[in-house]
């Protein structure tokens, strides 16, 4: 059994994250497959840079023998950067991710695993507890050929946490051959949402947009999440929250919840790899305003009024009650034989 990690690469500013990924995952990854396109997801020419970066920086020397780079030069439709056009940008991203499919199918055996990551998502194989639990779950999942992994996300900085749990996915060659209607992009999209259940440890760590401000701005012009201006980003860094395009109702959607507001945390053995804790001073970007909590109260006073807290608490309670009674209703339908059973094949057809 072998483990292959495939991911996308965009531009030079991702180099340090790429190196961190290799450092953390090296022990049990048999090969990294990098998919690179000379055009960004928004249609601009960026060139092919990954190979040169890896070959000219000696820090990558220990990992070069396990790296394969699949390069293409294909331009999709150019995105209007003043508009939200994610549907256009993701056509390119999904195509680029699927470049690894044929390579993996041709080179590897049925029992070998393919991890569907991004460059900023990395398995921590340097921690014995994580390694032990990872392989325990992998052995159990071998029959199905698909495994969801818990992923903890940091945004803008290596200690600035997005507290909602996320998941990553890996699958075997046998699984891919048994589900030929599914692309790598579809598998990642539909199995990576929400949290992965039944795990004690965080296995994958994501360091999203952990760059200096200039490179985060550059990422806005190249990644598949479109329509976000520099002004929106600077406001997000000032108040430490996610970026939401103005066109989809920034003020209306933004709320002081874990789904939108980030927080700087103290790193521990549970929430971070040892290497990151040991090198935090060198890794830190320091792009988030240290006074973000005070800035939130100043910029969003409506979130801190008793009325808002009461209404928000009421809405949260109502959603929980609705979910609870919905589950009870479905249970009763199953008991009397009226509930429909959705098979895996039916779900895949909806995709």
C-alpha positions as a Markdown table, in Angstrom:
| # | Residue | x | y | z |
|---|---|---|---|---|
| 1 | Unk | 0.0 | 0.0 | 0.0 |
| 2 | Unk | 1.3 | 3.4 | -1.0 |
| 3 | Unk | 0.1 | 7.0 | -0.3 |
| 4 | Unk | 0.1 | 9.7 | -2.9 |
| 5 | Unk | -0.6 | 13.3 | -2.2 |
| 6 | Unk | -1.8 | 15.4 | -5.2 |
| 7 | Unk | -2.4 | 19.1 | -5.1 |
| 8 | Unk | -2.4 | 22.3 | -7.2 |
| 9 | Unk | 0.4 | 24.9 | -7.4 |
| 10 | Unk | -0.1 | 28.5 | -8.5 |
| 11 | Unk | 2.7 | 31.0 | -8.0 |
| 12 | Unk | 6.1 | 31.6 | -6.3 |
| 13 | Unk | 4.6 | 33.0 | -3.1 |
| 14 | Unk | 3.3 | 29.5 | -2.3 |
| 15 | Unk | 6.9 | 28.2 | -2.0 |
| 16 | Unk | 7.2 | 28.3 | 1.8 |
| 17 | Unk | 3.9 | 26.5 | 2.3 |
| 18 | Unk | 5.1 | 23.9 | -0.2 |
| 19 | Unk | 8.3 | 23.4 | 1.8 |
| 20 | Unk | 6.3 | 23.1 | 5.0 |
| 21 | Unk | 4.0 | 20.5 | 3.4 |
| 22 | Unk | 7.0 | 18.4 | 2.5 |
| 23 | Unk | 8.6 | 18.7 | 5.9 |
| 24 | Unk | 5.4 | 17.6 | 7.7 |
| 25 | Unk | 4.3 | 14.8 | 5.4 |
| 26 | Unk | 7.5 | 13.3 | 4.1 |
| 27 | Unk | 7.7 | 10.2 | 6.4 |
| 28 | Unk | 4.7 | 8.3 | 5.0 |
| 29 | Unk | 4.0 | 10.0 | 1.6 |
| 30 | Unk | 5.4 | 7.9 | -1.3 |
| 31 | Unk | 4.9 | 10.6 | -3.9 |
| 32 | Unk | 3.7 | 14.1 | -4.3 |
| 33 | Unk | 1.9 | 14.9 | -7.6 |
| 34 | Unk | 1.8 | 18.6 | -8.3 |
| 35 | Unk | -0.7 | 19.8 | -10.9 |
| 36 | Unk | 0.3 | 23.2 | -12.4 |
| 37 | Unk | -1.2 | 25.3 | -15.2 |
| 38 | Unk | 0.4 | 28.3 | -16.9 |
| 39 | Unk | -2.8 | 30.2 | -16.5 |
| 40 | Unk | -4.5 | 31.2 | -13.3 |
| 41 | Unk | -8.0 | 30.1 | -12.4 |
| 42 | Unk | -9.2 | 33.5 | -13.5 |
| 43 | Unk | -7.6 | 33.2 | -16.9 |
| 44 | Unk | -4.4 | 35.3 | -16.6 |
| 45 | Unk | -1.0 | 34.0 | -17.8 |
| 46 | Unk | 1.2 | 33.2 | -14.8 |
| 47 | Unk | 3.8 | 30.8 | -16.3 |
| 48 | Unk | 5.1 | 27.5 | -14.9 |
| 49 | Unk | 7.2 | 28.1 | -11.9 |
| 50 | Unk | 7.1 | 25.0 | -9.6 |
| 51 | Unk | 9.8 | 23.0 | -11.3 |
| 52 | Unk | 12.3 | 25.9 | -11.2 |
| 53 | Unk | 11.6 | 26.7 | -7.6 |
| 54 | Unk | 12.1 | 23.1 | -6.5 |
| 55 | Unk | 15.2 | 22.6 | -8.6 |
| 56 | Unk | 17.0 | 25.8 | -7.6 |
| 57 | Unk | 16.3 | 25.9 | -3.8 |
| 58 | Unk | 18.4 | 23.3 | -1.9 |
| 59 | Unk | 15.9 | 23.1 | 0.9 |
| 60 | Unk | 13.8 | 20.9 | -1.5 |
| 61 | Unk | 16.7 | 18.5 | -2.2 |
| 62 | Unk | 15.6 | 15.8 | 0.3 |
| 63 | Unk | 12.2 | 15.6 | -1.3 |
| 64 | Unk | 12.9 | 15.9 | -5.1 |
| 65 | Unk | 13.0 | 12.2 | -5.7 |
| 66 | Unk | 9.4 | 11.9 | -4.6 |
| 67 | Unk | 8.0 | 14.8 | -6.6 |
| 68 | Unk | 6.2 | 14.6 | -9.9 |
| 69 | Unk | 5.0 | 17.8 | -11.7 |
| 70 | Unk | 2.3 | 17.6 | -14.3 |
| 71 | Unk | 2.4 | 20.8 | -16.3 |
| 72 | Unk | -0.1 | 22.2 | -18.8 |
| 73 | Unk | -0.7 | 25.5 | -20.6 |
| 74 | Unk | -4.5 | 25.8 | -21.1 |
| 75 | Unk | -6.4 | 29.1 | -20.8 |
| 76 | Unk | -10.1 | 29.1 | -19.8 |
| 77 | Unk | -12.4 | 32.1 | -20.0 |
| 78 | Unk | -11.0 | 35.3 | -18.4 |
| 79 | Unk | -12.9 | 36.4 | -15.3 |
| 80 | Unk | -14.2 | 39.9 | -14.8 |
| 81 | Unk | -12.5 | 40.7 | -11.5 |
| 82 | Unk | -15.2 | 43.2 | -10.6 |
| 83 | Unk | -17.8 | 40.5 | -10.5 |
| 84 | Unk | -18.4 | 37.2 | -8.7 |
| 85 | Unk | -17.8 | 34.6 | -11.4 |
| 86 | Unk | -16.7 | 31.5 | -9.4 |
| 87 | Unk | -18.6 | 29.2 | -11.8 |
| 88 | Unk | -16.1 | 30.2 | -14.5 |
| 89 | Unk | -13.0 | 30.1 | -12.4 |
| 90 | Unk | -13.8 | 26.7 | -10.9 |
| 91 | Unk | -14.0 | 25.2 | -14.4 |
| 92 | Unk | -10.2 | 25.7 | -14.6 |
| 93 | Unk | -9.6 | 24.6 | -11.0 |
| 94 | Unk | -11.5 | 21.4 | -11.4 |
| 95 | Unk | -9.8 | 20.6 | -14.7 |
| 96 | Unk | -6.4 | 21.2 | -13.2 |
| 97 | Unk | -7.1 | 19.0 | -10.2 |
| 98 | Unk | -8.1 | 16.2 | -12.5 |
| 99 | Unk | -4.7 | 16.2 | -14.2 |
| 100 | Unk | -3.5 | 13.7 | -11.6 |
| 101 | Unk | -6.2 | 11.1 | -12.3 |
| 102 | Unk | -4.7 | 9.3 | -15.3 |
| 103 | Unk | -1.2 | 9.4 | -13.8 |
| 104 | Unk | -2.3 | 7.8 | -10.6 |
| 105 | Unk | -4.5 | 5.2 | -12.4 |
| 106 | Unk | -1.6 | 4.1 | -14.7 |
| 107 | Unk | 1.2 | 4.0 | -12.1 |
| 108 | Unk | -0.4 | 2.7 | -8.9 |
| 109 | Unk | -2.2 | -0.5 | -7.7 |
| 110 | Unk | -5.8 | -0.9 | -6.5 |
| 111 | Unk | -5.0 | -0.7 | -2.8 |
| 112 | Unk | -2.9 | 2.5 | -3.1 |
| 113 | Unk | -4.4 | 5.7 | -1.8 |
| 114 | Unk | -4.6 | 9.2 | -3.3 |
| 115 | Unk | -5.0 | 12.2 | -1.0 |
| 116 | Unk | -6.9 | 15.1 | -2.6 |
| 117 | Unk | -5.3 | 18.3 | -1.1 |
| 118 | Unk | -4.3 | 21.8 | -1.9 |
| 119 | Unk | -0.7 | 23.1 | -1.5 |
| 120 | Unk | -1.7 | 24.7 | 1.9 |
| 121 | Unk | -3.2 | 21.5 | 3.3 |
| 122 | Unk | -0.8 | 19.1 | 4.8 |
| 123 | Unk | -0.9 | 15.8 | 6.8 |
| 124 | Unk | 1.2 | 16.0 | 10.0 |
| 125 | Unk | 3.2 | 12.7 | 9.9 |
| 126 | Unk | 5.7 | 14.1 | 12.5 |
| 127 | Unk | 3.4 | 13.3 | 15.4 |
| 128 | Unk | 3.3 | 9.7 | 16.6 |
| 129 | Unk | -0.3 | 10.0 | 18.0 |
| 130 | Unk | -1.6 | 11.3 | 14.7 |
| 131 | Unk | 0.3 | 8.7 | 12.7 |
| 132 | Unk | -1.0 | 5.9 | 14.9 |
| 133 | Unk | -4.7 | 7.0 | 14.6 |
| 134 | Unk | -4.3 | 7.7 | 10.9 |
| 135 | Unk | -3.2 | 4.2 | 10.0 |
| 136 | Unk | -5.8 | 2.7 | 12.3 |
| 137 | Unk | -8.6 | 4.5 | 10.4 |
| 138 | Unk | -6.9 | 3.7 | 7.1 |
| 139 | Unk | -7.0 | 0.0 | 7.9 |
| 140 | Unk | -10.7 | 0.2 | 8.7 |
| 141 | Unk | -11.5 | 2.2 | 5.5 |
| 142 | Unk | -9.6 | -0.2 | 3.2 |
| 143 | Unk | -12.7 | -2.1 | 2.3 |
| 144 | Unk | -14.7 | 1.0 | 1.2 |
| 145 | Unk | -11.6 | 2.7 | -0.3 |
| 146 | Unk | -12.6 | 6.1 | 0.9 |
| 147 | Unk | -11.6 | 8.0 | 4.1 |
| 148 | Unk | -12.4 | 11.5 | 5.4 |
| 149 | Unk | -9.7 | 13.1 | 7.5 |
| 150 | Unk | -10.2 | 15.9 | 10.1 |
| 151 | Unk | -8.7 | 19.2 | 9.0 |
| 152 | Unk | -8.0 | 22.2 | 11.1 |
| 153 | Unk | -7.7 | 25.5 | 9.2 |
| 154 | Unk | -5.7 | 28.6 | 9.9 |
| 155 | Unk | -6.3 | 31.7 | 8.0 |
| 156 | Unk | -3.9 | 34.7 | 7.3 |
| 157 | Unk | -1.5 | 33.5 | 9.9 |
| 158 | Unk | -0.2 | 30.2 | 11.5 |
| 159 | Unk | -1.9 | 30.8 | 14.8 |
| 160 | Unk | -5.1 | 32.5 | 13.5 |
| 161 | Unk | -7.7 | 29.8 | 13.6 |
| 162 | Unk | -10.9 | 29.1 | 11.8 |
| 163 | Unk | -12.6 | 27.2 | 14.5 |
| 164 | Unk | -15.2 | 25.2 | 12.6 |
| 165 | Unk | -14.0 | 21.7 | 11.9 |
| 166 | Unk | -13.4 | 20.7 | 8.3 |
| 167 | Unk | -12.6 | 17.5 | 6.4 |
| 168 | Unk | -10.2 | 16.3 | 3.7 |
| 169 | Unk | -10.6 | 13.1 | 1.6 |
| 170 | Unk | -8.5 | 10.3 | 0.3 |
| 171 | Unk | -9.5 | 7.3 | -1.8 |
| 172 | Unk | -8.0 | 4.2 | -3.4 |
| 173 | Unk | -7.4 | 3.4 | -7.0 |
| 174 | Unk | -10.1 | 0.7 | -6.7 |
| 175 | Unk | -12.6 | 3.3 | -5.5 |
| 176 | Unk | -11.9 | 5.5 | -8.5 |
| 177 | Unk | -12.3 | 2.6 | -10.9 |
| 178 | Unk | -15.6 | 1.6 | -9.3 |
| 179 | Unk | -16.9 | 5.1 | -9.5 |
| 180 | Unk | -15.7 | 6.2 | -13.0 |
| 181 | Unk | -18.4 | 8.9 | -13.2 |
| 182 | Unk | -16.7 | 10.8 | -10.4 |
| 183 | Unk | -13.8 | 13.1 | -11.1 |
| 184 | Unk | -11.2 | 14.0 | -8.4 |
| 185 | Unk | -12.7 | 17.5 | -8.2 |
| 186 | Unk | -16.2 | 16.0 | -7.5 |
| 187 | Unk | -14.9 | 13.6 | -4.8 |
| 188 | Unk | -13.1 | 16.4 | -3.1 |
| 189 | Unk | -16.1 | 18.8 | -3.3 |
| 190 | Unk | -18.7 | 16.4 | -2.0 |
| 191 | Unk | -16.7 | 14.5 | 0.7 |
| 192 | Unk | -14.6 | 17.4 | 2.1 |
| 193 | Unk | -17.4 | 19.5 | 3.6 |
| 194 | Unk | -18.3 | 19.5 | 7.3 |
| 195 | Unk | -16.4 | 17.6 | 9.9 |
| 196 | Unk | -14.9 | 14.1 | 9.9 |
| 197 | Unk | -16.4 | 12.0 | 12.7 |
| 198 | Unk | -14.8 | 9.5 | 15.0 |
| 199 | Unk | -11.3 | 11.1 | 15.3 |
| 200 | Unk | -9.4 | 12.2 | 18.4 |
| 201 | Unk | -6.6 | 14.1 | 16.6 |
| 202 | Unk | -6.4 | 16.7 | 14.0 |
| 203 | Unk | -4.7 | 15.0 | 11.1 |
| 204 | Unk | -4.5 | 17.7 | 8.4 |
| 205 | Unk | -3.6 | 21.3 | 8.9 |
| 206 | Unk | -4.5 | 24.0 | 6.4 |
| 207 | Unk | -2.7 | 27.4 | 6.3 |
| 208 | Unk | -4.9 | 29.4 | 4.0 |
| 209 | Unk | -3.6 | 32.8 | 2.7 |
| 210 | Unk | -0.7 | 32.7 | 5.2 |
| 211 | Unk | 1.3 | 35.2 | 3.2 |
| 212 | Unk | 2.2 | 38.9 | 3.4 |
| 213 | Unk | -0.5 | 41.3 | 2.4 |
| 214 | Unk | 0.9 | 41.9 | -1.1 |
| 215 | Unk | 0.7 | 38.2 | -1.9 |
| 216 | Unk | -2.8 | 37.7 | -0.4 |
| 217 | Unk | -3.9 | 40.6 | -2.7 |
| 218 | Unk | -2.2 | 38.7 | -5.6 |
| 219 | Unk | -4.1 | 35.6 | -4.6 |
| 220 | Unk | -7.4 | 37.5 | -4.9 |
| 221 | Unk | -6.6 | 37.9 | -8.6 |
| 222 | Unk | -5.7 | 34.3 | -9.4 |
| 223 | Unk | -7.8 | 31.9 | -7.2 |
| 224 | Unk | -11.3 | 30.6 | -8.0 |
| 225 | Unk | -13.0 | 32.6 | -5.3 |
| 226 | Unk | -13.7 | 35.8 | -7.3 |
| 227 | Unk | -15.1 | 39.2 | -6.8 |
| 228 | Unk | -13.2 | 40.1 | -3.7 |
| 229 | Unk | -11.5 | 43.5 | -3.7 |
| 230 | Unk | -8.4 | 44.7 | -1.9 |
| 231 | Unk | -10.6 | 46.9 | 0.3 |
| 232 | Unk | -12.7 | 43.9 | 1.4 |
| 233 | Unk | -9.5 | 42.1 | 2.3 |
| 234 | Unk | -8.0 | 44.9 | 4.3 |
| 235 | Unk | -11.2 | 45.2 | 6.3 |
| 236 | Unk | -11.1 | 41.5 | 6.9 |
| 237 | Unk | -7.5 | 41.7 | 8.2 |
| 238 | Unk | -8.5 | 44.7 | 10.4 |
| 239 | Unk | -11.3 | 42.8 | 12.1 |
| 240 | Unk | -10.0 | 39.3 | 11.6 |
| 241 | Unk | -12.9 | 37.7 | 9.6 |
| 242 | Unk | -13.5 | 36.1 | 6.3 |
| 243 | Unk | -13.7 | 38.0 | 3.1 |
| 244 | Unk | -17.2 | 38.2 | 1.5 |
| 245 | Unk | -17.7 | 39.8 | -1.9 |
| 246 | Unk | -19.6 | 43.1 | -1.7 |
| 247 | Unk | -21.8 | 41.8 | -4.6 |
| 248 | Unk | -23.3 | 39.0 | -2.5 |
| 249 | Unk | -24.2 | 41.2 | 0.5 |
| 250 | Unk | -21.1 | 41.6 | 2.7 |
| 251 | Unk | -22.8 | 43.4 | 5.6 |
| 252 | Unk | -25.9 | 41.2 | 5.5 |
| 253 | Unk | -24.0 | 37.9 | 5.5 |
| 254 | Unk | -21.2 | 38.7 | 7.9 |
| 255 | Unk | -22.0 | 37.7 | 11.5 |
| 256 | Unk | -19.9 | 37.3 | 14.7 |
| 257 | Unk | -20.0 | 33.5 | 14.6 |
| 258 | Unk | -17.2 | 30.9 | 14.1 |
| 259 | Unk | -18.4 | 30.6 | 10.5 |
| 260 | Unk | -17.1 | 34.2 | 9.8 |
| 261 | Unk | -15.0 | 35.5 | 12.7 |
| 262 | Unk | -11.5 | 34.1 | 13.2 |
| 263 | Unk | -9.4 | 34.2 | 16.4 |
| 264 | Unk | -5.7 | 34.1 | 17.3 |
| 265 | Unk | -5.0 | 31.1 | 19.6 |
| 266 | Unk | -2.2 | 29.7 | 21.6 |
| 267 | Unk | -0.7 | 26.7 | 19.7 |
| 268 | Unk | -0.6 | 23.4 | 21.5 |
| 269 | Unk | 0.2 | 19.8 | 20.6 |
| 270 | Unk | -3.5 | 19.2 | 19.8 |
| 271 | Unk | -4.0 | 22.2 | 17.5 |
| 272 | Unk | -0.7 | 22.4 | 15.6 |
| 273 | Unk | 2.3 | 20.4 | 14.4 |
| 274 | Unk | 5.5 | 20.6 | 16.6 |
| 275 | Unk | 7.5 | 22.0 | 13.7 |
| 276 | Unk | 5.1 | 25.0 | 13.4 |
| 277 | Unk | 5.3 | 25.7 | 17.1 |
| 278 | Unk | 9.0 | 25.5 | 17.1 |
| 279 | Unk | 9.3 | 27.9 | 14.1 |
| 280 | Unk | 6.3 | 30.1 | 14.7 |
| 281 | Unk | 8.4 | 33.3 | 15.0 |
| 282 | Unk | 9.9 | 32.7 | 11.5 |
| 283 | Unk | 6.6 | 31.5 | 10.0 |
| 284 | Unk | 4.3 | 34.2 | 11.3 |
| 285 | Unk | 2.9 | 36.7 | 8.8 |
| 286 | Unk | 1.6 | 39.3 | 11.4 |
| 287 | Unk | -0.9 | 40.6 | 8.8 |
| 288 | Unk | -3.9 | 40.5 | 11.2 |
| 289 | Unk | -4.4 | 43.7 | 13.2 |
| 290 | Unk | -3.6 | 42.9 | 16.9 |
| 291 | Unk | -6.5 | 45.1 | 18.0 |
| 292 | Unk | -9.0 | 43.2 | 15.9 |
| 293 | Unk | -11.5 | 42.7 | 18.8 |
| 294 | Unk | -11.7 | 46.4 | 19.5 |
| 295 | Unk | -11.9 | 47.1 | 15.7 |
| 296 | Unk | -14.9 | 44.7 | 15.5 |
| 297 | Unk | -16.8 | 46.7 | 18.2 |
| 298 | Unk | -16.0 | 49.9 | 16.4 |
| 299 | Unk | -16.7 | 48.8 | 12.8 |
| 300 | Unk | -19.7 | 46.5 | 13.6 |
| 301 | Unk | -21.4 | 48.0 | 16.7 |
| 302 | Unk | -24.7 | 46.4 | 15.7 |
| 303 | Unk | -23.2 | 43.0 | 16.6 |
| 304 | Unk | -22.6 | 44.0 | 20.2 |
| 305 | Unk | -26.0 | 45.3 | 21.2 |
| 306 | Unk | -28.3 | 43.3 | 23.5 |
| 307 | Unk | -31.0 | 43.3 | 20.8 |
| 308 | Unk | -28.6 | 41.6 | 18.3 |
| 309 | Unk | -27.5 | 39.0 | 20.8 |
| 310 | Unk | -31.1 | 38.2 | 21.7 |
| 311 | Unk | -32.3 | 37.9 | 18.1 |
| 312 | Unk | -29.2 | 35.8 | 17.1 |
| 313 | Unk | -29.7 | 33.5 | 20.1 |
| 314 | Unk | -33.3 | 33.1 | 19.2 |
| 315 | Unk | -32.5 | 32.2 | 15.5 |
| 316 | Unk | -29.9 | 29.7 | 16.6 |
| 317 | Unk | -32.3 | 28.0 | 18.9 |
| 318 | Unk | -35.0 | 27.9 | 16.3 |
| 319 | Unk | -32.6 | 26.3 | 13.8 |
| 320 | Unk | -31.6 | 23.6 | 16.3 |
| 321 | Unk | -35.2 | 22.9 | 17.1 |
| 322 | Unk | -36.1 | 22.6 | 13.4 |
| 323 | Unk | -33.2 | 20.2 | 12.9 |
| 324 | Unk | -34.2 | 18.1 | 15.9 |
| 325 | Unk | -37.8 | 17.7 | 14.9 |
| 326 | Unk | -36.8 | 17.0 | 11.3 |
| 327 | Unk | -34.7 | 14.1 | 12.5 |
| 328 | Unk | -37.5 | 12.8 | 14.7 |
| 329 | Unk | -39.9 | 13.1 | 11.7 |
| 330 | Unk | -37.6 | 11.1 | 9.4 |
| 331 | Unk | -37.2 | 8.5 | 12.1 |
| 332 | Unk | -40.9 | 8.0 | 12.4 |
| 333 | Unk | -41.2 | 7.8 | 8.6 |
| 334 | Unk | -38.6 | 5.0 | 8.6 |
| 335 | Unk | -40.4 | 3.2 | 11.3 |
| 336 | Unk | -43.6 | 3.1 | 9.3 |
| 337 | Unk | -41.8 | 2.4 | 6.0 |
| 338 | Unk | -42.5 | 5.6 | 4.3 |
| 339 | Unk | -39.0 | 7.2 | 4.1 |
| 340 | Unk | -37.1 | 6.8 | 0.9 |
| 341 | Unk | -33.7 | 5.2 | 1.0 |
| 342 | Unk | -31.2 | 7.1 | -1.1 |
| 343 | Unk | -28.5 | 4.8 | -2.5 |
| 344 | Unk | -24.9 | 5.8 | -3.2 |
| 345 | Unk | -25.6 | 5.5 | -6.9 |
| 346 | Unk | -28.6 | 7.8 | -6.7 |
| 347 | Unk | -26.5 | 10.4 | -4.9 |
| 348 | Unk | -23.8 | 10.2 | -7.5 |
| 349 | Unk | -26.3 | 10.7 | -10.3 |
| 350 | Unk | -27.3 | 14.0 | -8.6 |
| 351 | Unk | -23.7 | 15.2 | -8.8 |
